Amino acid sequence: MITLLGIVTLAGAIAAMALRNLVHCALALVVAFGGLAALYLQLGAQFVGFAQALVYIGAVAILIVFAILLTRGSEGPQRRVFSASWAVGAGVALAVFGVLWGILLSSRALPAGMPPEPVATARGIGDQLMTKYILPLEVLGLLLTAALIGAVIIAIKDEG
Amino acid sequence: MTPLHSYLLVSALLFAIGLGGALTRRNAIIVLIGIELMLNAANLNFIAFWRFGPHPEALTGILFVLFSIGVAAAEAAVGLALIIAAYRRCKTAEVDEIDSMKG
């Protein structure tokens, strides 16, 4: 199951990074986000899985489609889609993956086997958010408000 | 290869794909999509370590991911607003053509 979900997620991510048409990239991104939400559900984190579906598929993907629309990216690229120094970027990405994979394989601290499924109910998460994590929650609310007001101010049309 | 290894492998691959896209593509929106993919790879790591870690009843990994999703949403909104503002000023969304500060 993890193999299937992982392949779907990674295929979506690769398509989102490699396709030429920007609208197709956004659609492939939705596939990748959906695969990630399914991975969260499979790991027993139902609340996070549904939050991922709501926030990423529901909000971020739509936001990206709107940005493509507003920057006329849907007309398709006139010339090449990759930058002139693409080989350096690909090399850096490969090197980062190599380092991560080497550390993963050589680490002895990773627990083996499948522990019993932990309980993560919405009630428990709500309890924690309202007691222990109340201050981060309020700060996050303030951050979101400030960021959205800032986004509107940045994107507002000024003919000055 | 334990189950935890397979999740971490998916996460590492997702991070590398996002990084590769962010470093090689010319369109600013695709660069932002790559950054989102990298953030999601980190979130998958948090959930995997929460699931296989010694104290899953503390819900720390889940709460960290919820806050991380919120911050990523704010980041996406501001990033896309910046891209739209830059497009209006420079009439392009290709990152290598916005070079008016180039020496």
Contacts between the chains, C-beta under 8 A, distances in Angstrom:
chain1	res1	chain2	res2	distance
A	2	B	3	7.0
A	2	B	6	5.3
A	2	B	7	6.8
A	2	B	10	7.5
A	3	B	6	7.3
A	6	B	6	6.9
A	6	B	9	7.7
A	6	B	10	4.1
A	9	B	10	6.5
A	9	B	14	6.7
A	10	B	10	6.7
A	10	B	13	5.5
A	10	B	14	6.5
A	10	B	17	6.9
A	13	B	14	5.6
A	13	B	17	4.6
A	13	B	18	6.9
A	13	B	37	5.5
A	14	B	17	5.8
A	16	B	21	7.3
A	16	B	30	7.8
A	16	B	33	5.8
A	16	B	37	7.3
A	17	B	17	5.8
A	17	B	18	7.3
A	17	B	20	6.6
A	17	B	21	3.2
A	17	B	25	6.9
A	17	B	30	7.0
A	17	B	33	7.5
A	17	B	34	6.3
A	17	B	37	7.7
A	18	B	21	7.7
A	22	B	27	6.5
A	22	B	29	6.4
A	22	B	30	7.0
A	25	B	30	6.0
A	25	B	33	6.6
A	26	B	33	7.7
A	29	B	33	5.6
A	29	B	36	7.6
A	29	B	37	7.9
A	32	B	14	7.8
A	32	B	37	6.8
A	32	B	40	7.7
A	33	B	40	7.2
A	36	B	40	5.6
A	36	B	43	7.7
A	36	B	44	6.3
A	39	B	7	7.4
A	39	B	10	7.3
A	39	B	44	6.4
A	39	B	47	7.8
A	40	B	44	7.8
A	40	B	47	5.6
A	43	B	7	7.4
A	43	B	47	5.2
A	43	B	48	6.5
A	43	B	50	8.0
A	43	B	51	4.6
A	44	B	51	6.0
A	45	B	47	5.1
A	45	B	50	7.2
A	45	B	51	7.2
A	45	B	61	8.0
A	45	B	62	5.6
A	45	B	65	7.6
A	47	B	62	6.8
A	47	B	66	7.6
A	48	B	43	7.9
A	48	B	47	6.2
A	48	B	62	5.6
A	48	B	65	5.2
A	48	B	66	6.5
A	48	B	69	7.7
A	51	B	66	6.2
A	51	B	69	5.9
A	52	B	43	7.8
A	52	B	69	6.8
A	55	B	69	5.3
A	55	B	70	7.9
A	55	B	72	8.0
A	55	B	73	5.5
A	56	B	36	7.8
A	56	B	40	7.5
A	56	B	69	7.6
A	59	B	73	6.4
A	60	B	36	6.6
A	60	B	72	7.6
A	60	B	73	6.4
A	60	B	76	4.9
A	63	B	76	6.0
A	63	B	77	6.6
A	63	B	80	5.7
A	64	B	29	6.3
A	64	B	32	7.5
A	64	B	33	6.6
A	64	B	76	7.6
A	64	B	80	6.9
A	66	B	80	7.7
A	67	B	29	5.5
A	67	B	80	4.3
A	67	B	83	6.0
A	67	B	84	6.2
A	68	B	29	5.9
A	70	B	84	5.4
A	70	B	87	7.3
A	71	B	29	6.9
A	71	B	83	6.6
A	71	B	84	6.6
A	71	B	87	4.4
A	71	B	93	4.3
A	73	B	27	6.3
A	73	B	29	6.2
A	73	B	93	6.2
A	77	B	26	7.9
A	77	B	27	7.5
A	80	B	26	7.2
A	81	B	25	6.4
A	81	B	26	6.1
A	81	B	27	7.0
A	82	B	24	5.1
A	82	B	25	6.3
A	82	B	26	6.6
A	83	B	24	6.0
A	83	B	25	7.0
A	83	B	26	5.0
A	83	B	95	7.4
A	83	B	96	5.5
A	84	B	96	7.1
A	86	B	23	7.9
A	86	B	24	4.1
A	88	B	23	7.5
A	89	B	20	6.2
A	89	B	22	7.9
A	89	B	23	2.9
A	89	B	24	4.0
A	90	B	20	5.5
A	90	B	23	7.5
A	90	B	24	5.9
A	92	B	19	7.0
A	92	B	20	7.9
A	92	B	23	6.0
A	93	B	16	4.9
A	93	B	17	7.5
A	93	B	19	4.4
A	93	B	20	3.4
A	93	B	23	6.4
A	93	B	24	8.0
A	94	B	16	7.0
A	94	B	20	7.7
A	96	B	15	7.1
A	96	B	16	5.8
A	96	B	19	5.8
A	97	B	12	5.9
A	97	B	13	6.8
A	97	B	15	7.5
A	97	B	16	3.6
A	100	B	12	4.2
A	100	B	15	7.0
A	100	B	16	7.5
A	101	B	9	7.2
A	101	B	12	5.9
A	104	B	5	6.4
A	104	B	8	5.3
A	104	B	9	7.0
A	104	B	12	6.7
A	110	B	2	6.8
A	110	B	4	5.6
A	110	B	5	6.9
A	110	B	8	7.8
A	110	B	52	7.9
A	111	B	2	7.7
A	111	B	4	6.6
A	111	B	52	5.4
A	111	B	53	7.4
A	111	B	54	7.6
A	112	B	2	4.5
A	112	B	4	7.6
A	113	B	2	6.6
A	113	B	3	7.7
A	114	B	3	5.5
A	114	B	52	7.8
A	115	B	51	7.6
A	115	B	52	6.2
A	115	B	56	7.4
A	118	B	50	7.8
A	118	B	51	7.0
A	118	B	56	3.3
A	118	B	57	6.2
A	119	B	57	7.4
A	120	B	56	7.5
A	120	B	59	6.0
A	120	B	62	5.6
A	124	B	59	6.2
A	125	B	59	6.2
A	125	B	62	6.3
A	125	B	63	6.9
A	125	B	66	7.5
A	128	B	59	5.5
A	128	B	63	6.0
A	129	B	63	7.0
A	129	B	66	7.8
A	133	B	63	5.7
A	133	B	67	7.9
A	136	B	67	5.9
A	137	B	67	8.0
A	140	B	67	5.8
A	140	B	70	4.8
A	140	B	71	7.1
A	143	B	70	7.6
A	143	B	71	6.8
A	143	B	74	5.8
A	144	B	70	6.3
A	144	B	73	7.1
A	144	B	74	5.2
A	147	B	74	3.6
A	147	B	75	7.6
A	147	B	77	5.8
A	147	B	78	5.3
A	148	B	74	7.3
A	148	B	77	5.8
A	150	B	78	6.0
A	150	B	81	7.6
A	151	B	77	4.4
A	151	B	78	5.0
A	151	B	80	7.5
A	151	B	81	3.8
A	152	B	81	7.3
A	154	B	78	7.1
A	154	B	81	4.3
A	154	B	82	5.9
A	154	B	84	8.0
A	154	B	85	5.2
A	155	B	81	4.0
A	155	B	84	4.8
A	155	B	85	5.7
A	157	B	88	7.3
